[in-house]
Amino acid sequence: MLRLIPAIVIACISPLALGQGTAADTTAEASAERPVAGKVSLVEGDVRFYDKNQQLRRPNLGDAIYEGDGIFTGKDGEVHFDMEDGGYIGVRPGTKMRVISYKAEGGEDDQSVIGLLEGSFRSITGWIGKLRGNHYQISTPTVTIGVRGTEHEPHVIPEGSADGEPGTYDRVHNGETVMQTSQGTVNVRANQAGFMPLRGQARPRLLDRIPVFFRPTRNEARFQGLHLRVQQRMEQRRQQRVQRIQERRKKPGALREQRQQPRAQQDPQSRLQVQKQVQEQRGVRQQQERRRQQEKSQPSRAEKQRGILERQRERRQAREAAPKERKQELEERRKAERGKRGRPHARE
């Protein structure tokens, strides 16, 4: 079964790479029947979602990510998710991944399977990884990663990249992960990194140091203290989730309507959080716009230099023209005086 994992990942994610040129809106009806995996809590730069039909949508704050959706981030793109099991995922720039399977209803059959083809994300697992560790998996072209209540950072370097040796890396911040292939397994603990190369029949191994490409992004501050907060409220959120699921099942007629409603409308706390984040991002955009306007209104260094040279040229021309003007003025005065002296003789 483990040998099939890379093939499954490539089959699930490769259409994402092929469909990047597609530009069609996904309707609410098409997404309503699919399980919600999480909600967008931050989005910056080039970020695209693709459904199973390769229809493209550009996410906004509060939008859902569904089971089966592919995620693509460009060089300046970053997107974070509040996951339905109380976890948190921050997708790095330059990443291609897909939510292969997801269910978070607080029961024994909850599961999360994410396929990572290229790039990286940082994940703080929720109750699926904490209580159902064998039901939480990250699948890459070379390895399957399982967790035990973990904050970790898988990273896939494709062949031909200048970032490092091609293969799958996994850095653990808290807890523990297991990198597993048909050749063997390795446990990766906090402040360690594991690696499985893309080529060859080697087994996963621990690295003697954290690779340099595991570097913070511009939004890394969001993860400070977050692991502890997720753990503290995890059980409460799971119980709330179970209660909501039970209420929905008691009211089948309201199920479709609830699925179509944004989470921000169902949960006042989430709505306030989204509004706060919208205001923060609006403030950042306004500040950037004011800075651009100031830069436009202020002359550039080259323009200032041209202005100085122009004024120097005008002063030089004025100095050069002054003697000529004085000489011309004297000539005109002499002519006028000679004309005055010559007129009386002409009358005689």
Sequence and secondary structure as in RCSB ss.txt:
>XXXX:A:sequence
MLRLIPAIVIACISPLALGQGTAADTTAEASAERPVAGKVSLVEGDVRFYDKNQQLRRPNLGDAIYEGDGIFTGK
DGEVHFDMEDGGYIGVRPGTKMRVISYKAEGGEDDQSVIGLLEGSFRSITGWIGKLRGNHYQISTPTVTIGVRGT
EHEPHVIPEGSADGEPGTYDRVHNGETVMQTSQGTVNVRANQAGFMPLRGQARPRLLDRIPVFFRPTRNEARFQG
LHLRVQQRMEQRRQQRVQRIQERRKKPGALREQRQQPRAQQDPQSRLQVQKQVQEQRGVRQQQERRRQQEKSQPS
RAEKQRGILERQRERRQAREAAPKERKQELEERRKAERGKRGRPHARE
>XXXX:A:secstr
 TTHHHHHHHHHHHHHHHTTT      HHHHHTS EEEEEEEEESSEEEE TT  EE   TT EEETT EEEE T
T EEEEEETTS EEEE SSEEEEEEEEE SSSTT EEEEEEEEEEEEEE  HHHHH GGGEEEE SS EEEEEEE
EEEEEEE TT SSSSSEEEEEEEEEEEEEEETTEEEEEETTEEEEEESSSS   EE SS  TT    TTGGGGTT
HHHHHHHHHHHHHHHHHHHHHHHHH HHHHHHHHHS HHHH HHHHHHHHHHHHHHHHHHHHHHHHHHHHHHS  
HHHHHHHHHHHHHHHHHHHHHHHHHHHHHHHHHHHHHHHHHHHHHHH 
